[in-house]
Every structure is written in structure tokens, then in C-alpha cells.
Amino acid sequence: MAQTPWNNPGAVLMPAPLSQIPAHPEKWLPKFNLEAGILAEEHINNFMLSINLNGVTNEDVVVQLFPYTTRNSWIMVFLITLWTYH
């Protein structure tokens, strides 16, 4: 029988979120799109503007929300970053 430590309930400790994530962030957060010519710095500025406009003040929520903006583009970002700095 193969060992499966991920099935052991005590194998991974996931702390509870400190603050509540706002409802449906995928609807109001900007999406990063390289094809549209959006630079990473511009995307981060748009992200922070959306965060501020929606009243998010807790840092743990900001960190949890950022991945919503890079869905479906993380592979492209990784490859371009790798190619740029290699």
C-alpha cells in the first residue's frame, strides 16, 4: 500500500484566515493580461486601487486576493520572467 501522508488529517496545518475575504473578488479585481500590453507595475497599481476602492484594509486579505488577478496567466508570467532574467 502506497504511503499517502496528505490523507493524514494532521499532516498539513492550514491556519484559519485572520480576516474575512470580500464576496466574489474575482468580479471586481483587475485581471493581468500580457496580451493587452499591461505591464506588471501597472497591474499592481490597478490591483491596489481596487483594494482601496473596495475598503480592504487587512494585509492578510490583500495577500489572499492577489492570486485572483493572475488566474490563467501565471504560466506566461513565469516563462517571460524566466526568459528575461536568464
Buried (B, 14 or more C-beta within 10 A) or exposed (E): EEEEEEEEEEEEEEEEEEEEBBEEBEEBBBBBEEEEEBEEEEBBEBBBEBBEEEEBEEEEBBEBBBEBBBEEBEEBBEEEEEEEEE
